[in-house]
Amino acid sequence: MLRLKPYIPAKKVTNTVRLNANESPFSVTDNAEAMSLNLYPDAVPYRLEVQLLII
């Protein structure tokens, strides 16, 4: 794990659609939003890092 290179998330740009990042120009369905299926994982997973440090 120590040799892994950290992931560098893309810059946040407002009012754009990033099709190269599997973005869609369409909003999620009401059903998906109600089920919290429109959420991305954390770009910088601090909670995971803390848990790994505990191990």
N, C-alpha and C positions, 0 to 999 in steps of 0.2 A: 504494500500500500504506500509505503514511503516514496516509491519511485513514480507513482502516478502523478501526472500533471494536472493541476487544478483546472476545472472548467471555468471559462470566462464567458459569462452571459453576454448576449448582445445588448447594445445600448437601447434604452427605452426611448422610442420616438413616438410622439403622439400623432394621431390622425393619419396613420399609415397602415397598410396591410402588407405583412411580410409573408408572401406566398412561399418563399424559400424556407420558411420555418414552420411549414404546415399550418399557417394561419388561414383563416377563411374570411372573405369579405362579408359573410352573413353572420347574424347574431345566432346564439344558441337557441334551441327550442325552449319553450317555457317548461316543458317536462324535464329537460336536462338541467336547466337552471335550478329547478325546485329540488332536484336530487344532488345538487352540488357537483355535477359532472363536468362543469365548465371550468374547474379549477386546475391550475398547473401546479406541479410540485415547486417547492421553493427553489429559486435560482441559486441561492447561497444557503445550503442546508445547515444552519447553525445548530439546530436541535440535534441533528444526526451527528455533527462533529462532537458535540458535548457528550452524547451517548458513547461514541467511539473512544473518547478520551477516558471515560470511566472504566471501560473494559480494560 
